[in-house]
C-alpha cells in the first residue's frame, strides 16, 4: 500500500515537471490583436513614434545591434551593418536613412539645440559656451539630415529592385517620407542659422554643398526671396480641406519679402484713383502673390553608383513650380511631383487677418484699409483666366475660403483659373465703393498684356453687398440726372460738372468680364436694413474720416463750399454702406433698375431658409427672393440655406459647375 502511494506520487511529480518543462519551452503563442495595432506595427516609423520602424528593428535584430545604441551613434552602426553580407541593399539603405533621421530628430529635441533665454543673466563666458553648444548641435543635426537624404535617395533609385517593382511596399512610402522630412528640416534649419543669407544661396554642410537650382521655377529666378517654409506639417484651422497632390518631392511655400512701396501715401484717401499718379508707377494697393507653392527635390550631382550618392560632395536642391510642372524626371523615369496648393493660401489668410480688419473698418478703426485692396493669390499667369471675388457687408476675403480652396483642389479649375480677391471698407457709400473698385480693377487689368488670356473672359463673383457692386461693375448707365435732382437747385449748379460727382454717377462696365455670378445679393434692398437693431448699428457705423476729409479738401480747394455736398451726408443721398442697403434708400432708387446689358452672361445663386417654394415667401433670412432675383439670368439656383450661402457645399458645387461651363463656352476642355 505504501509502495503504491510512493509510486503514484512519483508519477504525479514526473507529469507535473513534464508539463512545467514543456510550457516553459513554449515561447510562441497566438492570439488575435486589434487591426489598428497590426497596421501601426507595419507602417509606424520614427516620424510617428519615439522608436524605429519594425523594418529597421528587424535589420538591427539580425545584426545583434541595439536600437538605442544605433540611434545614439548611427555612423558607427551603419558602418557595421555595411559589413554584414546577409543584409541586402534595400534593408541596409532604408535602415541607415531612418537611423540618421532619428538622430537628427533626437538632436532637435535636445537642450543643446535650444538656446535658453534663462542664461542671459549668467556670465558672458557661460553664454558663449551655451551658444557654442547650440551651434555645434545644429551643425551635427544638419550632417545627420544630409546623410538621411543621401541614403533615402539611394534606396529609392539605386537598389537592385526598381521603385516600380515595390510600388505596394509600405517601406517605400516610409523612405519617401524620410526623404521629404529630411529635406524640410535641412532647408528650414539652414535658413534659421543665417540672417544674412538669401533663401536662394547654397547650403554648406561639412564637405557637402547643396546648390539651389531655380531653372524649373522661372518666377523665382533673379528675385529676392525671404525664405522657404516647409508645409510638411502645417495645420490650418478654418480650412475645410488641404488640397495636395501626392508624389515625389518635399512641399514648401516660397515667401517674398513684404512689399515696400517707394511712395508713402500716409493712409491718404484718393478721390481720383483713375488719374492718380503713383511714384512707383503701380498702385501699392494691388498686391502680387507673396506666398508661392513650391516643391523641392534634392538629388546628387553624380548618381551612377550608391557610393557616389552617399559620398559625392555636391548635391542640388531643385525648386519646382507645382502649378506648371506635374511630373519630374528622376533617374531616367518620370514621377508625379508632390504639391500643397492650400498652404500659401492659408499663410496669406493667417498673415492678413482680414476677418478682424473687416469689422474694424466698419467702425472706422482701420485707416490703412480705407481704400480698397486687390490681392492676387498666385503669381500672375498669362494663360489662366481671372476670377475676381467681391465680399459683402462686414465681411472680407475670408468669406470665400470654401470656394477658393475648392478651386485649388479641382485640377481643371486650378489649371485654367487664377483668383483675385477684393477687400474694401463696407462702411463706405456703395456708389463710392463701386467707383473705387472699378478704378482698382481697371488698373490691375491695365497692367496685363491685351493678348493674354487673363486679360479677357474674366469672371466676376459677388456676395451680398459685393453682388450689388459686381452688378454695377458690368453694367452701363448714367444716373447723373436722377441723382442731381435729389439736390437743391443751388447744389446742382455748383456740383453738376464737378469730376468727383460726375465720375461716380456714370456707371461704366469693366469689359474684361464676360460673366458674373451674384450670390444672395439684395439688388432691390432689404427690410433687414430697417429693423430697429440694424438702424441702431447704422448710427454707430460712420463714414471713414479719411474719405470725408478728402471730400472736404478737394471741394474747398476748388472754391466750392464743402457744406453744399456734405449736408447731403446721412440725409439720404450720401449714406454709409449698411444704410444704402435699405430698400427705402435713395441709392436703391437710383440703381435698382440698372442691369447687365442684353447678351451679358450672368447667374444668380439664392438662399432659402424657408420650407416654401413661393417666390413671395422665399428668403435667406436677410435678402428676400424678390430682391435677389434678376430677369435675364442664364441660370438661377435656389439652395437651402441662409445668407452666407457661398460657404455651403451646394453653392460651391454650383459655382464649380458654372466655372467649368465658362471654359466650355470658350472652347477650353
ZIJO-V41372 format. One record per residue. N is the residue number from 1. RES is the residue in one small letter. OMEGA is omega in radians with two decimals (none if undefined). BURIAL is + if it has 24 or more other ideal C-beta (glycine too) atoms within 12 Angstrom, else -. D_LAST is the distance of its C-alpha to the last C-alpha in Angstrom with 1 decimal. Layout:
BEGIN
<<N:RES:OMEGA:BURIAL:D_LAST> <N:RES:OMEGA:BURIAL:D_LAST>>
END
This chain:
BEGIN
<<1:x:-3.14:-:102.4> <2:x:3.13:-:101.8> <3:x:3.12:-:100.6> <4:x:3.13:-:98.2> <5:x:3.13:-:96.7> <6:x:-3.13:-:96.3> <7:x:3.13:-:94.5> <8:x:3.12:-:92.1> <9:x:3.12:-:91.4> <10:x:-3.14:-:90.7> <11:x:3.13:-:88.3> <12:x:3.14:-:86.4> <13:x:3.12:-:86.2> <14:x:-3.13:-:84.9> <15:x:-3.14:-:82.3> <16:x:3.14:-:81.2> <17:x:-3.13:-:81.1> <18:x:3.13:-:79.0> <19:x:3.14:-:76.5> <20:x:-3.13:-:76.3> <21:x:-3.11:-:76.0> <22:x:-3.14:-:73.3> <23:x:3.10:-:71.2> <24:x:3.14:-:71.6> <25:x:-3.09:-:70.2> <26:x:-3.06:-:67.1> <27:x:-3.14:-:64.5> <28:x:3.04:-:61.4> <29:x:-3.08:-:60.7> <30:x:3.03:-:57.6> <31:x:3.10:-:56.1> <32:x:3.03:-:52.7> <33:x:-3.09:-:50.8> <34:x:-3.11:-:47.9> <35:x:-3.12:-:44.4> <36:x:3.09:-:43.3> <37:x:3.12:-:46.3> <38:x:-3.12:-:45.3> <39:x:3.12:-:41.7> <40:x:3.14:-:43.0> <41:x:-3.11:-:45.5> <42:x:-2.92:-:42.8> <43:x:-3.13:-:40.2> <44:x:3.14:+:42.2> <45:x:3.14:+:43.1> <46:x:3.12:+:44.7> <47:x:-3.06:+:41.6> <48:x:-3.12:-:42.2> <49:x:-3.13:-:46.0> <50:x:3.06:-:49.1> <51:x:-3.11:+:49.6> <52:x:3.08:+:48.0> <53:x:3.10:+:45.8> <54:x:-3.12:+:47.5> <55:x:3.13:+:46.3> <56:x:3.12:+:48.1> <57:x:3.10:+:51.1> <58:x:3.12:-:51.5> <59:x:3.13:+:51.5> <60:x:3.11:+:54.1> <61:x:3.10:-:56.1> <62:x:-3.06:-:56.3> <63:x:-3.13:+:57.7> <64:x:3.14:-:60.1> <65:x:3.10:+:58.6> <66:x:-3.08:-:58.4> <67:x:-3.09:+:55.1> <68:x:3.13:-:56.6> <69:x:-3.13:-:58.4> <70:x:3.10:+:55.3> <71:x:3.12:+:53.3> <72:x:-3.11:-:56.1> <73:x:-3.03:-:56.4> <74:x:-3.08:+:53.2> <75:x:3.12:+:54.1> <76:x:-3.12:-:57.5> <77:x:-3.14:+:55.9> <78:x:3.12:+:53.1> <79:x:3.12:-:55.7> <80:x:3.13:+:57.7> <81:x:-3.10:+:54.7> <82:x:-3.07:+:53.9> <83:x:-3.11:-:57.3> <84:x:-3.03:-:56.9> <85:x:-3.11:-:55.7> <86:x:3.13:-:54.9> <87:x:-3.05:+:52.0> <88:x:-3.00:-:49.0> <89:x:-3.13:+:46.5> <90:x:-3.14:+:43.8> <91:x:-3.10:+:46.5> <92:x:-3.06:+:48.0> <93:x:-3.12:+:45.0> <94:x:3.13:+:43.3> <95:x:3.11:+:46.7> <96:x:3.13:+:47.4> <97:x:-3.12:+:44.0> <98:x:3.14:+:44.8> <99:x:-3.14:+:48.4> <100:x:3.10:+:47.5> <101:x:3.11:+:44.9> <102:x:3.12:+:47.5> <103:x:3.11:+:50.0> <104:x:3.12:+:47.7> <105:x:3.08:+:47.0> <106:x:3.11:+:50.7> <107:x:-3.11:+:51.5> <108:x:-3.13:+:48.9> <109:x:-3.06:-:50.8> <110:x:3.13:-:54.2> <111:x:-3.12:-:56.5> <112:x:-3.13:-:56.7> <113:x:3.10:+:53.1> <114:x:3.09:-:53.5> <115:x:-3.09:-:55.5> <116:x:3.07:-:57.6> <117:x:-3.13:-:58.5> <118:x:-3.12:-:61.7> <119:x:-3.05:-:63.2> <120:x:3.14:-:63.3> <121:x:3.14:-:66.8> <122:x:-3.10:-:68.0> <123:x:3.13:-:69.5> <124:x:3.13:-:67.6> <125:x:3.13:-:68.4> <126:x:3.13:-:66.9> <127:x:3.12:-:63.7> <128:x:3.13:-:63.4> <129:x:3.10:-:63.9> <130:x:3.13:+:61.2> <131:x:3.12:-:58.8> <132:x:3.12:-:59.7> <133:x:3.13:-:59.0> <134:x:-3.14:+:55.7> <135:x:-3.14:-:54.7> <136:x:3.14:-:55.9> <137:x:-3.14:+:54.0> <138:x:3.09:+:50.7> <139:x:3.12:+:51.3> <140:x:3.12:+:52.1> <141:x:3.11:+:48.9> <142:x:3.13:+:46.8> <143:x:3.11:+:48.5> <144:x:3.12:+:47.8> <145:x:3.09:+:44.1> <146:x:3.14:+:44.1> <147:x:-3.13:+:45.6> <148:x:3.10:+:43.3> <149:x:-3.09:+:40.2> <150:x:-3.13:+:41.9> <151:x:3.08:+:42.9> <152:x:-3.13:+:39.5> <153:x:3.14:+:37.7> <154:x:3.10:+:40.3> <155:x:-3.04:+:39.9> <156:x:-2.96:+:36.1> <157:x:-3.06:+:36.1> <158:x:3.05:+:39.7> <159:x:-3.12:+:41.2> <160:x:3.04:-:42.1> <161:x:3.12:-:39.3> <162:x:3.12:-:35.8> <163:x:-3.11:+:33.3> <164:x:-3.14:-:31.5> <165:x:-3.12:-:34.9> <166:x:-3.05:-:35.4> <167:x:-3.12:-:31.9> <168:x:-3.12:-:33.6> <169:x:3.03:-:36.5> <170:x:-3.08:-:37.0> <171:x:-3.13:+:38.8> <172:x:3.10:+:35.8> <173:x:3.12:+:34.0> <174:x:-3.08:+:37.3> <175:x:3.04:+:37.6> <176:x:3.10:+:34.0> <177:x:3.08:+:35.0> <178:x:-3.14:+:38.3> <179:x:-3.12:+:36.5> <180:x:-3.12:+:34.1> <181:x:3.11:+:36.9> <182:x:3.07:+:39.3> <183:x:-3.14:+:36.9> <184:x:-3.13:+:36.4> <185:x:-3.10:+:40.1> <186:x:-3.12:+:41.0> <187:x:-3.13:+:38.7> <188:x:-3.09:+:39.7> <189:x:3.14:+:43.4> <190:x:3.09:+:43.6> <191:x:-3.14:+:42.1> <192:x:-3.04:+:44.7> <193:x:-3.11:+:47.5> <194:x:3.10:-:47.3> <195:x:-3.10:-:46.9> <196:x:-3.09:-:47.1> <197:x:2.99:-:44.4> <198:x:-3.14:+:40.9> <199:x:-3.09:+:38.1> <200:x:3.08:+:37.2> <201:x:-3.14:-:40.8> <202:x:-3.12:-:41.6> <203:x:-3.12:+:43.1> <204:x:3.13:-:46.5> <205:x:-3.08:+:47.8> <206:x:3.11:-:51.1> <207:x:-3.11:-:50.6> <208:x:3.07:+:46.9> <209:x:3.08:-:44.6> <210:x:3.12:+:40.9> <211:x:-3.11:-:39.4> <212:x:-3.14:+:36.2> <213:x:-3.09:-:33.4> <214:x:-3.10:+:30.6> <215:x:-3.12:-:29.0> <216:x:3.08:+:25.8> <217:x:-3.05:+:25.8> <218:x:-3.10:-:26.3> <219:x:3.14:+:26.3> <220:x:-3.08:+:29.5> <221:x:3.11:-:31.3> <222:x:3.09:-:34.4> <223:x:3.08:-:33.9> <224:x:3.11:-:36.5> <225:x:3.12:+:35.4> <226:x:-3.12:+:37.5> <227:x:2.95:+:36.8> <228:x:3.09:+:34.5> <229:x:3.10:+:34.4> <230:x:3.08:+:33.7> <231:x:-3.06:+:31.4> <232:x:-3.10:+:32.7> <233:x:3.06:-:34.8> <234:x:3.12:+:33.8> <235:x:-3.09:-:34.0> <236:x:3.01:+:32.7> <237:x:-3.14:-:34.3> <238:x:3.05:-:32.2> <239:x:-3.07:+:28.8> <240:x:3.13:-:27.9> <241:x:3.02:-:25.9> <242:x:-3.08:+:25.5> <243:x:-3.09:+:22.0> <244:x:2.96:+:22.6> <245:x:-3.14:+:21.2> <246:x:3.12:-:23.9> <247:x:-3.08:+:24.9> <248:x:3.12:+:27.4> <249:x:-3.10:+:28.9> <250:x:-3.02:+:30.5> <251:x:-3.12:+:28.6> <252:x:2.92:+:29.9> <253:x:3.06:+:29.6> <254:x:-3.02:+:30.5> <255:x:3.03:+:32.6> <256:x:3.05:+:33.5> <257:x:3.10:-:36.9> <258:x:-3.07:-:37.1> <259:x:3.06:-:36.9> <260:x:-3.13:-:40.3> <261:x:3.11:-:40.3> <262:x:-3.11:-:43.2> <263:x:3.09:-:43.9> <264:x:-3.10:-:45.3> <265:x:3.04:+:44.9> <266:x:3.12:-:47.0> <267:x:-3.13:-:44.9> <268:x:3.07:+:45.7> <269:x:-3.05:+:44.0> <270:x:-3.10:+:42.7> <271:x:-3.11:+:43.2> <272:x:-3.03:-:41.6> <273:x:-3.12:+:38.4> <274:x:-3.07:+:36.9> <275:x:-3.11:-:39.8> <276:x:-3.10:+:40.9> <277:x:3.10:-:41.2> <278:x:-3.12:-:40.5> <279:x:-3.13:-:42.6> <280:x:-3.11:-:39.6> <281:x:-3.12:-:37.5> <282:x:3.08:-:34.9> <283:x:-3.11:+:35.1> <284:x:3.09:+:36.0> <285:x:2.98:+:34.4> <286:x:-2.99:+:30.9> <287:x:3.03:+:30.4> <288:x:-3.10:+:28.1> <289:x:3.10:+:27.0> <290:x:-3.14:+:30.1> <291:x:-3.07:+:28.8> <292:x:3.04:+:26.2> <293:x:3.13:+:24.8> <294:x:3.07:+:26.2> <295:x:-3.07:+:26.9> <296:x:3.05:+:30.1> <297:x:3.08:+:31.1> <298:x:-3.12:+:34.8> <299:x:-3.14:+:35.8> <300:x:3.08:+:39.1> <301:x:3.05:-:39.7> <302:x:-3.07:-:41.5> <303:x:-3.14:+:40.3> <304:x:-3.12:-:41.9> <305:x:3.08:-:44.3> <306:x:-3.13:+:44.7> <307:x:3.10:-:47.7> <308:x:3.12:-:45.7> <309:x:-3.08:+:43.0> <310:x:-2.95:+:45.8> <311:x:3.13:-:48.2> <312:x:-3.04:+:46.3> <313:x:-3.00:-:46.7> <314:x:3.05:+:43.5> <315:x:-3.13:+:40.2> <316:x:3.04:+:37.0> <317:x:-3.13:+:34.9> <318:x:-3.12:+:31.3> <319:x:-3.07:+:29.2> <320:x:2.99:+:25.4> <321:x:-3.05:+:22.6> <322:x:3.05:+:20.6> <323:x:-3.08:+:17.7> <324:x:-3.05:+:17.3> <325:x:-3.11:+:18.9> <326:x:-3.13:+:18.0> <327:x:-3.13:-:20.7> <328:x:3.12:+:24.2> <329:x:3.11:-:26.6> <330:x:3.10:+:30.0> <331:x:3.05:+:32.9> <332:x:3.12:-:30.9> <333:x:3.12:-:28.2> <334:x:-3.13:-:24.7> <335:x:3.06:+:24.4> <336:x:3.12:+:22.0> <337:x:3.12:+:22.9> <338:x:3.13:+:24.1> <339:x:2.98:+:23.1> <340:x:-3.07:+:24.2> <341:x:-3.08:+:21.9> <342:x:-3.03:+:24.3> <343:x:3.12:+:27.5> <344:x:3.12:+:27.1> <345:x:3.12:+:26.2> <346:x:3.11:+:29.2> <347:x:3.10:+:31.5> <348:x:3.13:+:30.5> <349:x:-3.10:+:31.3> <350:x:-3.10:+:34.5> <351:x:-3.03:-:35.8> <352:x:3.11:+:35.3> <353:x:-3.03:-:36.5> <354:x:3.10:+:35.2> <355:x:3.09:+:36.1> <356:x:-3.13:-:39.7> <357:x:-3.12:+:39.4> <358:x:3.14:+:38.0> <359:x:3.12:+:41.4> <360:x:3.11:+:43.4> <361:x:-3.11:+:42.0> <362:x:3.12:+:42.7> <363:x:3.06:+:46.4> <364:x:3.11:+:46.3> <365:x:-3.12:-:46.9> <366:x:-3.00:+:44.0> <367:x:-3.07:-:44.6> <368:x:-3.13:+:42.2> <369:x:3.10:+:39.3> <370:x:3.03:+:40.8> <371:x:3.13:+:38.4> <372:x:3.14:+:34.7> <373:x:3.09:+:32.6> <374:x:-3.12:+:29.0> <375:x:3.04:+:27.6> <376:x:-2.98:+:24.6> <377:x:3.05:+:23.6> <378:x:3.12:+:22.2> <379:x:-3.09:+:22.9> <380:x:3.12:+:21.3> <381:x:-3.08:+:18.1> <382:x:-3.08:-:17.6> <383:x:-3.14:-:13.9> <384:x:3.07:+:13.2> <385:x:-3.06:+:13.5> <386:x:2.94:+:16.8> <387:x:3.08:+:17.7> <388:x:-3.11:+:21.5> <389:x:-3.12:+:23.5> <390:x:-3.06:+:27.0> <391:x:-3.08:+:29.4> <392:x:-3.06:+:32.3> <393:x:3.09:+:36.1> <394:x:-3.07:+:37.7> <395:x:-3.07:+:34.4> <396:x:3.06:+:32.3> <397:x:3.08:+:28.9> <398:x:3.10:+:30.0> <399:x:-3.04:+:29.1> <400:x:-3.08:+:25.4> <401:x:-3.08:+:25.8> <402:x:-3.11:+:24.1> <403:x:-3.09:+:20.9> <404:x:-3.12:+:20.8> <405:x:3.11:+:21.4> <406:x:3.06:+:18.8> <407:x:3.12:+:16.1> <408:x:-3.12:+:17.5> <409:x:3.13:+:17.5> <410:x:-3.02:+:13.9> <411:x:-3.14:-:12.1> <412:x:-3.13:-:8.6> <413:x:3.13:+:10.7> <414:x:-3.11:+:13.1> <415:x:-2.96:+:10.8> <416:x:-3.10:+:9.7> <417:x:2.94:+:12.9> <418:x:-2.99:+:16.6> <419:x:2.97:+:19.4> <420:x:3.14:+:22.6> <421:x:3.07:+:25.4> <422:x:2.97:+:28.3> <423:x:3.14:+:31.7> <424:x:-3.13:+:34.5> <425:x:-3.01:+:38.0> <426:x:3.00:+:38.0> <427:x:3.14:+:41.8> <428:x:2.98:+:41.1> <429:x:-3.05:+:41.3> <430:x:3.09:+:37.9> <431:x:3.11:+:38.2> <432:x:3.10:+:39.1> <433:x:3.12:+:36.1> <434:x:-3.10:+:33.8> <435:x:-3.12:+:35.4> <436:x:3.11:+:35.3> <437:x:3.06:+:31.7> <438:x:-3.14:+:30.9> <439:x:-3.12:+:32.8> <440:x:-3.13:+:31.2> <441:x:3.08:+:27.6> <442:x:3.12:+:28.7> <443:x:-3.13:+:30.2> <444:x:3.11:+:27.2> <445:x:3.14:+:24.8> <446:x:3.12:-:27.6> <447:x:-3.08:+:27.5> <448:x:3.02:+:24.0> <449:x:-3.10:-:23.5> <450:x:3.12:-:22.5> <451:x:3.13:-:20.2> <452:x:3.05:-:18.1> <453:x:-3.09:+:14.8> <454:x:-3.08:+:16.7> <455:x:-3.08:+:19.3> <456:x:3.09:-:17.5> <457:x:3.11:+:15.2> <458:x:-3.12:+:16.7> <459:x:3.14:+:17.2> <460:x:-3.13:+:20.8> <461:x:-3.14:+:21.9> <462:x:3.11:+:25.6> <463:x:3.05:+:27.9> <464:x:3.09:+:31.4> <465:x:3.10:+:33.2> <466:x:3.07:+:30.0> <467:x:3.07:+:28.5> <468:x:3.13:+:31.4> <469:x:-3.13:+:31.0> <470:x:3.11:+:27.2> <471:x:-3.14:+:28.1> <472:x:3.11:+:30.7> <473:x:-3.14:+:28.4> <474:x:-3.11:+:26.2> <475:x:-3.08:+:29.3> <476:x:-3.13:-:32.0> <477:x:3.09:+:35.6> <478:x:-3.09:-:39.1> <479:x:-3.09:+:41.3> <480:x:-3.07:+:44.1> <481:x:3.14:-:46.6> <482:x:-3.08:-:46.1> <483:x:-3.11:+:46.2> <484:x:3.12:+:49.3> <485:x:3.11:-:51.0> <486:x:3.11:+:51.1> <487:x:3.07:+:53.3> <488:x:3.14:-:56.9> <489:x:-3.14:-:57.9> <490:x:3.13:-:59.1> <491:x:3.11:+:55.8> <492:x:-3.10:+:53.8> <493:x:-3.09:-:56.0> <494:x:-2.96:-:55.6> <495:x:-3.03:+:51.9> <496:x:-3.05:-:50.3> <497:x:-3.11:-:49.4> <498:x:-3.05:+:49.0> <499:x:-3.06:-:45.5> <500:x:3.08:+:45.0> <501:x:-3.03:+:45.3> <502:x:-3.12:-:43.7> <503:x:-3.09:+:40.5> <504:x:-3.08:+:39.9> <505:x:3.08:+:40.5> <506:x:-3.07:+:38.2> <507:x:3.12:+:34.8> <508:x:-3.08:+:32.1> <509:x:2.94:+:28.3> <510:x:-2.97:+:26.1> <511:x:3.09:-:23.9> <512:x:3.13:+:21.2> <513:x:2.99:+:20.0> <514:x:3.04:+:18.4> <515:x:3.11:+:17.9> <516:x:3.11:+:20.5> <517:x:-3.13:+:21.2> <518:x:-3.06:+:24.9> <519:x:3.11:+:26.3> <520:x:-3.02:+:29.9> <521:x:3.14:+:30.9> <522:x:-3.05:+:34.5> <523:x:3.12:+:33.9> <524:x:3.09:+:37.4> <525:x:-3.11:+:39.0> <526:x:3.06:+:40.3> <527:x:-3.10:+:43.8> <528:x:-3.13:+:43.1> <529:x:-3.09:+:43.9> <530:x:3.06:-:47.4> <531:x:-2.98:-:48.5> <532:x:-3.11:-:51.6> <533:x:3.07:-:50.1> <534:x:3.09:-:47.1> <535:x:3.10:-:49.7> <536:x:3.12:-:51.6> <537:x:-3.13:+:48.5> <538:x:3.11:+:47.9> <539:x:3.11:-:51.4> <540:x:-3.10:-:50.6> <541:x:-3.08:+:47.3> <542:x:3.00:+:48.4> <543:x:-3.11:+:46.7> <544:x:3.13:+:46.2> <545:x:-3.14:-:49.4> <546:x:3.11:+:47.6> <547:x:-3.13:+:46.1> <548:x:3.12:+:49.5> <549:x:3.13:+:51.2> <550:x:3.11:+:48.8> <551:x:-3.12:+:49.3> <552:x:-3.11:+:53.1> <553:x:-3.08:-:53.3> <554:x:-3.09:+:51.2> <555:x:-3.13:+:53.1> <556:x:-3.14:-:56.5> <557:x:3.14:-:55.9> <558:x:3.02:-:55.4> <559:x:3.05:-:58.7> <560:x:-3.12:+:57.2> <561:x:-3.09:-:58.7> <562:x:-3.11:+:56.0> <563:x:-3.14:-:57.6> <564:x:3.13:+:56.5> <565:x:-3.03:+:52.9> <566:x:3.08:+:53.4> <567:x:3.11:-:55.6> <568:x:-3.08:+:52.5> <569:x:-3.11:+:51.0> <570:x:3.05:-:51.0> <571:x:2.99:-:52.6> <572:x:-3.04:-:49.6> <573:x:3.13:+:47.8> <574:x:-3.12:+:46.9> <575:x:3.04:+:46.2> <576:x:-3.05:+:44.3> <577:x:3.13:+:40.8> <578:x:3.13:+:41.9> <579:x:3.11:+:44.5> <580:x:-3.09:+:42.0> <581:x:3.10:+:40.2> <582:x:3.13:+:43.2> <583:x:3.11:+:42.7> <584:x:-3.03:-:46.2> <585:x:3.10:+:45.2> <586:x:3.06:+:45.5> <587:x:3.14:+:42.0> <588:x:3.10:+:40.7> <589:x:-3.10:-:42.9> <590:x:-2.90:+:41.5> <591:x:-2.97:+:37.8> <592:x:-3.13:+:37.1> <593:x:3.07:-:36.5> <594:x:-3.10:+:34.1> <595:x:3.06:+:30.6> <596:x:-3.10:+:27.3> <597:x:3.14:-:27.7> <598:x:-3.12:-:26.8> <599:x:3.10:-:23.3> <600:x:-3.07:+:22.0> <601:x:3.05:+:19.5> <602:x:-3.07:+:21.0> <603:x:3.07:+:21.2> <604:x:3.01:+:24.3> <605:x:-2.95:+:24.7> <606:x:3.11:+:28.4> <607:x:3.10:+:30.6> <608:x:-3.14:+:33.4> <609:x:3.08:+:36.1> <610:x:3.07:-:38.3> <611:x:-3.07:-:38.5> <612:x:3.01:-:38.5> <613:x:-3.11:-:36.0> <614:x:3.13:-:38.2> <615:x:3.13:-:36.6> <616:x:-3.09:-:40.1> <617:x:-3.05:-:40.2> <618:x:3.08:+:36.7> <619:x:3.04:+:36.6> <620:x:-3.12:+:35.1> <621:x:3.12:+:38.6> <622:x:-3.10:+:38.4> <623:x:3.08:+:36.3> <624:x:-3.13:+:37.0> <625:x:-3.06:+:34.4> <626:x:3.09:-:36.1> <627:x:-3.10:+:35.5> <628:x:-3.09:+:31.9> <629:x:3.04:+:30.9> <630:x:3.05:+:29.7> <631:x:3.07:-:29.7> <632:x:-3.14:-:26.7> <633:x:3.06:+:24.0> <634:x:3.05:+:20.7> <635:x:3.07:-:21.2> <636:x:-3.09:+:24.1> <637:x:3.07:+:24.2> <638:x:-3.03:+:27.6> <639:x:3.10:+:27.8> <640:x:3.14:-:31.0> <641:x:-3.11:+:32.1> <642:x:-3.00:-:33.9> <643:x:-3.13:+:33.3> <644:x:-3.02:+:31.3> <645:x:-3.07:+:28.5> <646:x:-3.12:+:25.8> <647:x:-3.06:+:27.1> <648:x:3.11:+:26.6> <649:x:-3.11:-:24.1> <650:x:3.14:-:23.5> <651:x:3.13:+:22.7> <652:x:3.09:+:20.4> <653:x:3.12:-:18.4> <654:x:3.09:+:18.3> <655:x:3.12:+:17.2> <656:x:3.09:+:14.3> <657:x:-3.12:+:13.4> <658:x:-3.13:+:13.8> <659:x:3.06:+:11.9> <660:x:3.09:+:8.7> <661:x:3.10:-:9.7> <662:x:3.11:+:10.2> <663:x:3.13:+:6.7> <664:x:-3.14:-:6.1> <665:x:3.12:-:9.5> <666:x:3.03:-:8.8> <667:x:3.06:-:6.4> <668:x:-3.10:-:3.8> <669:x:none:-:0.0>>
END
